[in-house]
Structure formats: C-alpha cells, structure tokens
C-alpha cells in the first residue's frame, strides 16, 4: 500500500487490503494495512471518520492477536487517537511506535504534523528531519514538513519543502494542495489557482481538493467561479463526509455563519483536517469568537490562531 500513498488512490488501496485479508486472514500486516488505509481515508474526508475508526480498531485488534505489538500497529492507533483528539494518548502511542522503530517514516512525519497542529514546531522539526533521513527519496516527509510549516504561519519555508516533494512525485495530491495553499497565502494567486486546479484533476474532483480550489478562487477575488465550486460541493449526497475546506471557501466568500455550520459538522464527525487550525484557510474565521470557542473544545492552543503571534 505504501506506493499508493503518493498518488492518494485510497479507494484502490482499501480494496487491495480488503482482498488481502480475505485471501489470508492470518497475515497480520494485511490487517494493519487495512486499518491504516481506513484511518487515512477518513483523515482525507473520503469516508466518514466515526465508522472508519470503529472498523480500523477491529482490524488492529485482529493484527495484535496475530502478532502482538508492532510499530506499524501503534502508528495507526496513534493516528486514530489524533482523529479523536485524544492528544495525550496519541503522543504516548507515537512515542512508543518510534521506540520500537526509530526510522518509521510515517510515524515520524505524522507525529510531527500533529505537533504542528498544537503549535509545537520546535519539537516537530527534528522529527521531520529524521523522516527525510529515513527515506531520502520519498516525497512524503517533505510534503508533511510543508504542511507543518504552513500551519505554523511559515508559508515561504513551507513552499520550499513542498516544491522539493513535487520534484520526487509530481502527482502527490497532498503536496499539490499544500502548494495551492502556500501560494495563495503568499498572494501568488495565479500559481495557487493553477495548483488548485491540478489537485482537483489528480483526485478526480475529491471534495477536500475542490474546497481548496474554491477558497483560492474566492481569496483571489474570482467569486463567481468560487460559487460554482460551492454549488458542486453542496450537490453531494446529504450523508457525504464534511469537507473542512468548504468552510474555508465560505469564509473567503464572507459567509461566516455558513462556514461555522460546516465546522460544527466537521467537529461532530471527527474530521482530522479540522485540527490544522493554523492553516491559512482559517484566516477569515479567526476574529470570530466562535473560533476561539472551537479551539478550546478541540483542546488546541490559540496563540497563533487568534492572531496574538506574528
């Protein structure tokens, strides 16, 4: 499944792991892989997180019965705790995974990102560095470092990491979305919108990437095109997972109440992207008292988020 990650073909990976556990139910790594791809799909807003977490926990329990504790299993468990915003359990579990396997690239990068979400950039940077050393030719560690820097209000440095990621894997959807966000934050609207359109194409119009493009267009003042994207997002079936980026798009259009309605749904669903509150997409919402209240409920710090940091 690891090679599928850059392309973000979660549907394909999910089917592959489901087939693997059916063919050989005694193979523990297949169960762990199934749990991981389930949690990742939930994190990207492809499937509803609450149900995904239940399914992932079942698969992890099966893997643990078969092979005991593993770094891979602990990594997925920590990721599940991240989605549930259980910060202490998450940290403990990722630290334990890295004790068992100090060069586990995904655990290093994901743990670092979760630290950035909580404004602990100083702790995160050495973990990103270790991830790059562990897998020097992978786009993944650069992509995650780029997102982490974006969350911590450092879009220029973030963009440099993202550009490195894209030299390794030009179709890395997550890097493409981050490139859109970083460019827009730096007021480089043409580059940002081009990246946003690329992201939408690469992911076959996946909701999160649509919202990112819509936000970019709205921020650049191209409101009519942004509204068309909003219509497309709203035309999805009623039970579709909430796309956090829809709130960014609404905020950029000045529709603040609607944006907070989207965030409330995302909070209720355990959408992981909601916790990246330092991202530029949230800028239009920071001044609203509802944003500070949201941060408190999420258990996240608010120095950068409420604009008291440069």
JOSUL-V757898 format. One record per backbone hydrogen bond with DSSP energy under -1.0 kcal/mol. NH is the residue of the N-H (numbers start at 0). CO is the residue of the C=O. E is the energy in kcal/mol with one decimal. If there is no record, write none. Layout:
NH&CO&E + NH&CO&E
//
This chain:
3&0&-1.4 + 4&1&-1.4 + 7&3&-1.1 + 8&3&-1.3 + 9&7&-1.7 + 12&8&-2.1 + 13&9&-3.1 + 14&10&-2.1 + 15&11&-2.1 + 16&12&-2.5 + 17&13&-2.4 + 18&14&-2.3 + 19&15&-2.0 + 20&16&-2.4 + 21&17&-1.4 + 22&18&-2.4 + 23&19&-2.5 + 26&23&-2.0 + 27&25&-1.0 + 29&26&-1.0 + 30&26&-1.1 + 31&27&-2.2 + 32&28&-2.6 + 33&29&-2.5 + 34&30&-2.3 + 35&31&-2.7 + 36&32&-2.6 + 37&33&-1.9 + 38&34&-2.4 + 39&35&-2.8 + 40&36&-2.3 + 41&37&-1.9 + 42&38&-2.4 + 43&39&-2.0 + 44&41&-1.6 + 45&40&-2.7 + 51&47&-1.8 + 52&48&-2.9 + 53&49&-1.6 + 54&50&-2.2 + 55&51&-2.8 + 56&52&-2.5 + 57&53&-1.7 + 58&54&-2.1 + 59&55&-2.7 + 60&56&-2.3 + 61&57&-2.0 + 62&58&-2.3 + 63&59&-2.5 + 64&60&-2.2 + 65&61&-1.8 + 66&62&-2.5 + 67&63&-2.7 + 73&69&-2.6 + 74&70&-2.5 + 75&71&-1.9 + 76&72&-2.4 + 77&73&-2.7 + 78&74&-2.1 + 79&75&-2.3 + 80&76&-2.1 + 81&77&-2.1 + 82&78&-2.0 + 83&79&-1.6 + 84&81&-1.6 + 85&80&-2.7 + 86&84&-1.2 + 89&85&-2.4 + 90&86&-2.5 + 91&87&-2.4 + 92&88&-2.3 + 93&89&-2.6 + 94&90&-2.7 + 95&91&-2.0 + 96&92&-2.3 + 97&93&-2.1 + 98&94&-1.4 + 99&95&-2.0 + 100&96&-2.2 + 103&100&-1.8 + 104&102&-1.1 + 107&103&-2.7 + 108&104&-2.7 + 109&105&-2.7 + 110&106&-2.5 + 111&107&-2.0 + 112&108&-2.2 + 113&109&-2.2 + 114&110&-1.8 + 115&111&-2.0 + 116&112&-2.0 + 118&115&-2.1 + 119&114&-2.9 + 123&119&-1.7 + 124&120&-2.6 + 127&123&-2.2 + 128&124&-2.2 + 129&125&-2.3 + 130&126&-2.2 + 131&127&-2.3 + 132&128&-2.2 + 133&129&-2.2 + 134&130&-1.5 + 137&134&-1.9 + 142&138&-2.5 + 143&139&-2.6 + 144&140&-1.9 + 145&141&-2.4 + 146&142&-2.3 + 147&143&-2.7 + 148&144&-2.5 + 149&145&-2.2 + 150&146&-2.3 + 151&147&-1.2 + 152&149&-1.4 + 153&148&-2.8 + 157&153&-2.4 + 158&154&-2.7 + 159&155&-1.5 + 160&156&-1.7 + 161&157&-2.3 + 162&158&-2.7 + 163&159&-1.8 + 164&160&-2.4 + 165&161&-2.3 + 167&163&-1.1 + 168&164&-1.9 + 171&168&-1.9 + 172&5&-1.1 + 175&171&-2.3 + 176&172&-2.4 + 177&173&-2.0 + 178&174&-2.3 + 179&175&-2.1 + 180&176&-2.3 + 181&177&-2.9 + 182&178&-2.4 + 183&179&-2.3 + 184&180&-2.5 + 185&181&-1.7 + 186&183&-1.9 + 187&182&-3.2 + 188&186&-1.3 + 191&187&-2.3 + 192&188&-3.2 + 193&189&-2.3 + 194&190&-2.3 + 195&191&-2.5 + 196&192&-2.6 + 197&193&-2.0 + 198&194&-2.7 + 199&195&-1.9 + 200&196&-2.0 + 201&197&-3.0 + 202&198&-1.9 + 203&200&-1.4 + 204&199&-3.5 + 209&205&-2.1 + 210&206&-2.5 + 211&207&-1.9 + 212&208&-2.1 + 213&209&-2.8 + 214&210&-2.7 + 215&211&-2.3 + 216&212&-2.7 + 217&213&-2.7 + 218&214&-2.7 + 219&215&-1.8 + 220&217&-1.4 + 221&216&-2.9 + 222&220&-1.5 + 225&221&-1.9 + 226&222&-2.6 + 227&223&-1.6 + 228&224&-1.6 + 229&225&-2.1 + 230&226&-2.5 + 231&227&-1.9 + 232&228&-2.4 + 233&229&-2.4 + 234&230&-1.2 + 235&232&-1.2 + 239&236&-2.1 + 245&242&-2.0 + 246&243&-1.3 + 248&244&-2.3 + 249&245&-2.5 + 250&246&-2.7 + 251&247&-2.5 + 252&248&-1.3 + 253&250&-1.4 + 254&249&-2.7 + 255&253&-1.4 + 258&254&-1.9 + 259&255&-2.2 + 260&256&-1.7 + 261&257&-2.0 + 262&258&-2.2 + 263&259&-2.2 + 264&260&-1.9 + 265&261&-2.4 + 266&262&-2.5 + 267&263&-2.1 + 268&264&-2.0 + 270&265&-2.7 + 273&270&-1.1 + 274&271&-1.9 + 275&272&-1.3 + 276&274&-1.4 + 278&275&-2.0 + 281&278&-2.0 + 282&279&-2.0 + 284&281&-2.1 + 287&284&-1.3 + 290&287&-2.0 + 292&288&-1.9 + 293&289&-2.0 + 294&290&-2.4 + 295&291&-1.9 + 296&292&-2.1 + 297&293&-2.3 + 299&294&-2.6 + 305&301&-2.2 + 306&303&-1.7 + 307&302&-1.9
//
